[in-house]
Amino acid sequence: MNNRIKQTVLPLAAASLLLLTSCSGGNAAEKSSTLYVEQIEDLSDDFIMGCDISMVLAQEASGVKIYDYDGKESDLFSVLEGSGVNYIRVRVWNDPYDASGNGYGGGNCDVKTAAEIGRRAAEHGMKLLVDFHYSDFWADPSKQMTPKAWEGMTIEDKSQALYEYTKTSLQEIKAAGADIGMVQVGNETNGKMCGEKIWMNIYYLMEAGSRAIREVAPEALVAVHFTNPESVDNMLNYASKLDYYKLDYDVFASSYYPYWHGTTENLTSVLKQISEQYGKKVMVAETSYAYTLDNGDQQGNTIGDEVNYEKPYPFTVQGQSRALADVIEAVADIGESGIGVFYWEPAWISVPGETWEEQSALWELHGSGWASSYSAEYDPDDAGIYFGGSAWDNQAMFSADGKPLESLKTFKLVRTGNEITPVPDAIKDSELIVRLGEEIKLPEKVSAIYTDGTEQEIAVEWEEADLAAMTNGEVAKYTVNGTADGMKTVCHISMVEANYCNNYSFEDNDRSMWTINNIDDTTTEINFQQKAMDAVTGEYSVHFWGENGTKFELSQKVEGLSAGKYSLSLSVQGGFDTADTSQNIYIFCKVNGEEYTAPATIDGWVNWQTPVIDGIDIPENADVTVGIHVEAAAGSWGSIDDVLLNPAE
């Protein structure tokens, strides 16, 4: 995981959730908890309840302190062991240091670091998963850089170097006393690894790593690691490629972050299919969820207020627990081949210091931030620009002052259950989209999310607000504060131009006014999709994908318009799974048979294009149809939102 952060009145689902105060109950992990956790039946004793704590040594060197459930200063490994964790994961970079020996950050995770973490894990009865990135710094789907020492090598020489490096590294880690239970050959290798982009070369590298693992740690499982399980065809393709090349491995692992990676049902489905088709064990190598939107240090967080992502759970301690429990259940539902789950960096909290200067000094010295300035030598375009602290502290399972959250008990509680009386945990904010000049009707009830995940509508009282000024003002966004059952809530009001397209952003369940014409049945998928990441307004959009190409029209007939000038706009985004990006996309407005058009393009995920047709002359009671024509090459995909037919000045 790379952690840089980088119109009718219509109620919508919340874009954000208010964090409720939750008390921390129990003095030890095995004691009663305030959490509501359902028991997952038939979990094997050796089901992996894992944590990646690669930052621990850098954090300790920076002065971070960890406490137990009684509030006494403790050792992280001890707290994790007492909370039901039985496996530790640690990443390994070849040479995360500049020419002067300054660490790149992210824990400065070299072999020596992995050996020490493995030794301490073994002392607490925990096995070790060694995660070789085969890079000098972060490796993920967008970045698979060759280690400095291997630059310019032929694939034969690089494979030999990787074999020797894997072998000597594992020997060192094993000699330190680590109980190596599994070894990863690469990290999130979605069609790239160690600078290679051709599958045959990737196979050569993976084979070299696997061979070294079998020689040094024959009892250990060999794992491969990919991500984006929501892209089912891609995941199945990765498994197919490995089978085609006859790679010797045991575990097919995937990252799964609820914000980005689809549903847990899909996760179960795709991993189960891979397991059954290829006879492999499967697991989740990385997962996490935020328990708050508060930021614990001077570094912005990956998950914050301004990022476009899914929010399937409240950002509360209970929400974090539910997210983890659901992932564990999703893997357990696969059957015996579903072997476990690893939570990514649950202890990566902020280092001491009240200012950027104080904290940055520790990040730079000990590598306890996601990247140091020294990383510019190796990664000048990313880490070398955006270096800083922890972008993950609000996804940790420890509070900012190092105390374990109740959610850390989830690893144990899923085995026994803790189904206590549900209580409100968070309230969804409300959102209204209102045409200028129309009456604003604030909702009488709001949705409360309970600790068991159920929702109930409860009464709300709104504070005084000048609604008349809003509706008679300009296009703008407003907020009105309210209280529901003693908890604060917010109604977000978007005042928009008068729009004559009904259900313009597809949020209303009645979408009968929209016509989808899949021309020649070319488009593989075209539907109304609930996914806020792929929408401009609200949560819904029209999703499309064509394995062999897309060719369709989305349209609506608009009736009863007064004579005048109008403008039409529409938002579209998307891309291609292949190199062919040929496309013929345009929006249109047909008036009594005469067609007005404006071209549109898809050129990247959430890179929204909003073409506009101005000066459309519409007579009284004309026959008017608005929409979009999409025709694009094989592998094209995207979404459509916000069709606006506005009166022109």
Secondary structure, DSSP 8 states (H G I E B T S, - for coil): ---------EEE--SSB---------SSTTS--S--B---TT--TT-EEEEE-TTHHHHHHTT--EE-TTS-EE-HHHHHHHTT--EEEEEE-S--B-TTS-B-STT---HHHHHHHHHHHHHTT-EEEEEE--SSS--BTTB----GGGTT--HHHHHHHHHHHHHHHHHHHHHTT--EEEEEESSS-SS-BTTB-SHHHHHHHHHHHHHHHHHH-TTSEEEEEE--TTSHHHHHHHHHHHHHTT---SEEEEE--TTTS--HHHHHHHHHHHHHHHT-EEEEEEE---S-S---SSS--SSSTT------S-SSHHHHHHHHHHHHHHHHTT-TTEEEEEEE-TT----S-SSHHHHHHHHHHH--SSB-GGGGGT-TTTHHHH-BS-S-GGGSSB-TTS-B-GGGGHHHHHHH-B-----EEEEB-EEEEEETTS-----SEEEEEETTS-EEEEE-EE----HHHHHTS-SEEEEEEEEETTEEEEEEEEEE----STTTTS-SS--TTEEEEEGGG--SEEEEEE-GGG-SSSSEEEEEEETT-EEEEEEEEE----SEEEEEEEEEEEEESSS---EEEEEEEEETTEEEEEEE---EEEEEE--EEEEEEE-TT--EEEEEEEEE-TTEEEEEEEEEEEE--
